[in-house]
Amino acid sequence: MSGVRLGRPPKYLSKSIKKQAQSDERIRNLIEGKFGEAKRRFSLGRVMAKLNNTSETSIAITFLVMNLSAQKKAGFLAFFLSIS
């Protein structure tokens, strides 16, 4: 992912640079959305561990739970579709 260019913005941007910036924005929106979901649904915003190690572990466990929740949802959906 590329970031905002430093310094004065150029007058004219090529189409490839605009396309790359738009692609980066899409990726960033997806990532920010997942963090927002983790804060709302999985209490990621309430991590109050004092050590870096414990904070990182709490965050990793939160994302593990998010992944398990998504797999559970997909498993139930596949199960109910196979029944009918």
QUIRAFEN-V339886 format. One record per helix or strand of 3 or more residues. SS is the DSSP state (h for helix, s for strand). FROM is the first residue (numbers start at 1). TO is the last residue. If there is no record, write none. Layout:
[[SS:FROM:TO] [SS:FROM:TO]]
//
This chain:
[[h:15:41] [h:44:46] [h:52:83]]
//
